[in-house]
Amino acid sequence: MKKLLLLFPVFCLCGTFQSALIAQSMLVSDAISIRNDYGYELIGRLRDRILVFRDKYHDFEVQAYDNQMKLAWSRNLEDLDSRGIQVVAVMAGKNDFSIVHKIRRRGFAVLRIHKYDPGANLIDSMIIKDYGERMFNPPVLGYIQSDDRNCIVVLNTSDRSQIEATCFQLDKMQVLWDKTFQLKQEYDEFSPPAMVLSNKGDFFLVAEENNRNRRMEEHKINILQVQNGAERVTQVPLPNFLTVSASCAYDNVNKQLVVAGLYSEKSKDRANGAFYIRMTSGATIPQVVHNEPFDDKFISILRQKEVGDDTKGIDESEVKQLVLRQDGGAVMVVERNHQLQRGASAGRGFWRDGMRLVIDYYYDDLFVLGFQPDGKPQWKTVLHKKQYSQDDEGTFSSFFLFLNSDKLRFLFNDEIKYENTCSEYVITPLGDFDRNSLLTTVNQNLRLRFRDALQLNAGECLIPSEFRNKLRLVLLKW
């Protein structure tokens, strides 16, 4: 059978002690206190240093680590005034990094960018957008970034009936376009539109319409394209099912948009199958629209029990990521997760009638589907895991997907506790997989946040660890 290659570059992992099970090493930095920090961001590797940005409320700092994960230098960013500043994004380029931030003064809001060299010296700055006076409706900002990390769209979602979007090109330090999109249906935090950005600044917004049981016959997906500042909307009717969860990605090699997700035949509580949409950039209609139900054998393997007529489908499922293939197909990664709120006499949470509200977080099995270019599933794989935590927002749960040209690596904590083991699933392009023990955190003072890890290059991965208000950085190599 012909071997299918993934679009992503080859990447791997490293550290300071040798594992007896797989060829890997791990390097761990010294601990730094983050008790009083507002947050931090992994910038990545620039030249021969790994950079980390720290927001310390009253000042901003960049720390640099050498190849042995020793602190090489630390520098305060004096040009950033901490008064009224919100950091929106910290992004690494090839030879620099940028900080996009909002400045708010007396009801007026301005979006700015500062660019720095690898030594954290300011080399350029400019205003991206002036939002003007918005005393009662201040901008609520987020962003998406292109695969090459050179284009960014900053999104203002303070008004749920519309989205303000500003596209900015980092290397040329210029605004490509600035638009406001009106939405036909107001979205909520549980069903926001999916958005993706190409390396050239082409923007795609995918929004559901009539995605509810009573109006299933009118269900459709609206795809908004912005190319060279011009807008076009494509409607894709989907009258036979409801969308449970979906994601989109832009294929910069084949110049096409890919939308894939889970669908339900009756209720959005359970997914009955998967769908796949592929549309060439600039086209008025999609080239491929295909959906296919899950078979009982696959559902039985996933749920680890026989499927009855009244329990068909997969509940609590969320599409986490799409990985594109060179042949125009894709790999869809789905995770089963849910939250449970309950009253208890102990634990953290909000007081309600003398009881505490405790939130349990469950992040369980993964299932991965490989789609052919015509939208038909080529293979389906189930990756079992069980993760449970309480009142931590699932910080140490879920997984990190490490991308290679010939395999996918899923890294995760086996259990969510102070000392545990970490494992990986390694999947080939044909869906075959192995499970390996990755490392142990026993007596290491480590709690790894895999979901916030950063892939540095073809052979390195940087993982933050938070243990008793101490931050350590773990560099894994293969």
GIFEN-V843800 format. One record per residue. OMEGA is omega in whole degrees, -180 to 180 (999 if undefined). NEAR is the number of other C-alpha atoms within 10 Angstrom. D_CENTER is the distance of its C-alpha to the mean C-alpha in Angstrom with 1 decimal. Layout:
# GIFEN-V843800
omega = {OMEGA	OMEGA}
near = {NEAR	NEAR}
d_center = {D_CENTER	D_CENTER}
This chain:
# GIFEN-V843800
omega = {-178	-180	-179	-179	177	-176	-171	179	-178	179	180	-174	-178	177	-176	176	-177	176	-179	-174	179	-177	-177	174	-176	175	-177	179	172	-178	173	-178	177	-177	-176	180	173	179	178	-178	174	-180	-180	-178	173	-173	-177	-178	172	-173	177	178	179	174	-173	-180	-174	176	-179	-173	174	179	-177	180	179	-176	175	-180	171	-180	-178	178	179	-175	174	178	-175	-178	178	177	-175	-178	175	-178	170	178	-179	-177	172	-170	179	171	179	-177	-180	172	-175	176	176	-175	177	176	-180	180	174	177	177	-178	-180	176	-176	174	172	179	-176	174	-178	177	179	174	-179	180	179	176	177	173	178	-177	174	-179	179	-178	178	-175	-173	179	-177	-180	172	-166	170	-179	167	-174	177	-178	-180	176	-179	177	-180	172	176	-173	173	-176	-180	177	-173	174	179	178	172	-177	178	-179	-175	178	-170	-175	180	180	180	176	-180	177	180	-173	172	-178	175	-180	-179	179	176	180	174	-175	-179	180	178	176	175	-177	179	-175	177	179	180	180	174	-172	179	177	-177	-176	177	173	-179	-180	177	-168	-176	-179	-177	-178	179	-178	177	175	175	-180	177	176	172	-179	-178	178	-179	-178	175	179	176	178	180	180	176	-170	-172	-179	175	178	178	179	-178	176	179	178	178	179	-178	178	-179	178	-180	176	178	175	180	-179	-180	179	178	-180	-177	-175	-180	178	-178	177	-180	-179	-178	177	-175	178	178	-178	177	-180	-180	-179	179	177	178	178	-178	169	-175	173	-176	-178	173	175	-177	-180	180	180	179	178	-180	-176	177	174	180	-178	176	-179	-177	-177	179	-179	-177	-178	172	-176	-178	176	-176	-173	171	176	-175	177	-177	-177	-179	175	-178	174	-179	-180	-178	178	175	180	175	178	179	178	-179	176	179	-180	180	-180	-179	178	-179	179	175	177	177	180	176	175	-180	-180	176	-180	179	174	-171	-167	170	165	-171	-179	175	-179	171	180	179	177	-180	177	179	178	177	-177	178	179	-175	170	178	179	179	175	-175	174	178	-179	179	-174	-175	-179	-179	-170	170	-180	180	-170	172	178	-176	179	172	178	176	-177	-176	173	177	177	-180	178	-172	178	-178	175	179	-176	175	166	178	-176	176	179	179	175	176	-176	172	173	-178	168	-173	-179	176	178	179	-180	180	-176	-178	166	-169	176	-175	-176	180	-180	-179	176	-175	-178	-176	-176	-175	177	-179	-176	175	176	177	-178	178	177	175	179	170	177	-178	179	179	180	173	999}
near = {4	5	9	16	17	24	20	19	11	17	22	20	23	21	23	17	13	14	15	10	10	12	12	19	18	21	19	23	20	12	16	12	13	17	12	10	15	11	13	18	17	21	22	22	25	19	11	11	21	23	26	19	22	19	19	16	13	10	15	20	17	20	19	24	19	15	13	15	20	15	16	14	13	16	14	15	17	12	10	15	12	17	12	11	17	15	18	17	20	19	19	22	20	13	11	21	22	22	18	22	21	23	18	21	12	9	13	15	21	18	22	18	22	19	23	19	15	20	18	20	15	17	11	12	15	13	16	21	16	13	16	12	15	13	13	7	10	18	21	12	19	13	16	17	21	20	17	12	18	21	25	27	26	22	19	20	17	14	15	15	14	17	16	18	21	19	25	22	18	19	13	10	18	14	17	18	18	15	14	12	13	13	14	12	13	13	16	10	7	6	13	14	18	16	20	22	26	25	18	15	23	23	24	24	17	22	21	24	19	17	21	17	16	10	12	19	16	15	22	21	17	18	24	18	24	19	17	12	14	9	14	13	15	17	17	16	14	20	14	15	24	26	25	25	20	25	21	24	24	28	25	18	12	13	14	19	24	25	21	27	25	28	26	22	18	16	15	20	14	19	26	24	20	25	21	26	20	26	20	17	21	16	12	14	16	18	13	15	19	14	20	15	16	17	12	15	12	15	18	16	15	18	16	10	10	14	16	10	8	6	10	17	23	19	17	17	21	20	21	17	19	23	21	23	23	15	14	21	24	27	23	26	20	22	21	20	21	14	16	10	14	11	17	15	10	10	14	14	15	12	12	9	8	10	15	18	20	20	21	17	21	19	20	19	19	24	18	20	20	24	23	18	19	15	23	19	22	14	15	17	19	18	19	15	17	17	20	19	19	17	15	12	12	21	17	23	26	28	22	21	21	24	21	20	17	18	20	24	23	19	22	25	27	19	17	20	14	16	15	16	17	18	19	22	18	19	19	18	18	18	18	12	17	11	14	14	16	21	22	16	16	12	9	11	16	24	25	26	20	23	18	17	22	20	21	18	17	18	16	21	24	27	22	23	24	20	15	13	14	16	21	22	23	23	27	23	20	16}
d_center = {32.0	30.3	27.3	24.1	22.0	18.3	17.4	15.4	17.6	19.0	17.3	18.7	19.2	22.0	24.1	27.7	29.2	29.8	28.7	31.5	29.3	27.2	27.7	25.3	25.9	24.2	24.9	24.4	25.0	27.4	26.3	26.0	26.3	23.6	25.5	26.1	22.9	20.7	17.6	16.6	14.2	14.2	15.6	16.4	19.7	22.2	25.6	26.6	24.6	21.2	20.4	18.9	19.0	20.5	21.0	24.3	25.3	28.5	27.3	24.5	24.7	23.4	24.2	24.7	25.0	27.2	26.8	28.2	25.6	28.5	28.2	29.7	29.7	28.4	28.7	28.6	27.5	30.7	29.9	27.2	29.2	27.5	29.3	27.3	24.2	20.6	18.2	15.5	13.8	14.9	14.5	16.5	18.7	21.1	23.8	22.5	19.8	19.5	19.1	18.6	20.2	22.1	25.7	27.6	31.3	33.7	31.5	30.7	27.2	26.4	23.2	23.8	22.5	24.0	23.8	24.9	26.2	25.3	27.9	26.3	29.1	28.6	29.3	28.4	27.4	27.7	27.0	24.4	25.4	28.0	27.1	30.7	32.0	29.8	31.5	30.6	27.3	25.3	22.2	18.9	16.4	12.8	11.6	9.9	10.9	12.6	12.3	15.3	14.0	17.3	16.7	14.9	15.4	15.9	16.0	18.6	18.3	21.3	23.2	21.7	24.1	22.8	20.0	21.1	19.3	20.3	19.4	20.3	21.0	20.7	23.3	25.9	25.1	25.7	24.5	24.2	24.4	24.1	24.2	24.1	23.1	25.0	23.4	25.8	24.4	23.0	19.6	18.6	15.7	15.4	15.5	14.2	14.5	11.9	12.0	11.7	13.9	16.2	17.5	20.7	19.2	19.6	17.5	16.8	16.4	16.6	18.3	20.2	23.9	26.2	23.7	26.1	28.9	31.8	30.7	29.3	31.8	30.4	26.7	25.0	21.8	22.3	20.7	21.2	21.5	22.3	24.1	26.3	26.3	27.7	26.1	26.4	25.5	25.5	26.1	25.3	27.5	26.2	29.3	29.3	26.2	23.6	19.8	18.2	14.5	13.2	10.6	11.8	11.7	14.5	16.8	18.4	21.0	22.4	21.6	20.3	17.7	16.4	15.6	15.6	15.5	17.9	21.1	24.0	27.7	28.7	26.3	22.6	23.0	23.1	21.6	24.5	22.9	20.4	20.6	19.9	20.5	21.0	22.5	23.8	23.0	25.9	27.2	28.5	27.8	25.3	26.8	25.4	24.9	25.1	24.6	25.8	26.4	25.6	28.8	30.2	30.1	26.3	26.0	28.7	26.9	23.7	25.6	28.2	31.1	33.1	31.9	34.5	35.2	34.0	30.7	29.2	25.5	22.3	21.3	18.3	15.8	12.3	10.6	7.3	7.3	10.2	12.0	15.0	18.5	21.4	23.6	21.6	20.2	16.7	15.2	13.3	11.7	12.6	12.8	15.7	15.3	17.4	19.0	22.8	24.7	28.2	31.1	32.3	34.8	32.5	29.0	27.0	26.2	28.2	31.9	33.1	36.9	37.4	34.5	31.1	28.0	26.0	22.5	21.8	18.3	18.3	15.5	17.6	17.9	15.5	17.0	16.3	18.1	19.3	20.5	23.4	23.8	26.0	23.3	25.1	23.3	24.6	23.6	21.9	21.1	20.7	19.3	20.8	19.6	20.5	18.9	20.5	20.4	22.0	21.3	18.4	15.5	14.2	13.5	14.8	13.8	11.4	10.7	9.4	9.9	12.5	13.7	17.4	19.7	21.4	19.2	15.9	15.6	13.9	14.5	15.1	17.7	20.6	21.5	20.4	23.4	24.8	26.1	24.6	23.7	20.5	20.2	18.6	18.8	19.6	19.6	21.8	21.5	24.0	22.2	24.4	22.9	24.0	23.1	23.9	24.3	22.3	23.8	25.3	24.9	28.5	30.5	27.7	26.6	22.9	20.1	17.0	13.5	11.8	8.3	8.7	10.5	10.9	12.6	15.8	17.7	19.3	20.5	18.7	15.7	15.6	14.8	15.8	18.4	19.8	23.2	25.6	24.3	24.3	21.5	21.8	19.8	19.9	20.1	20.1	22.0	23.2}
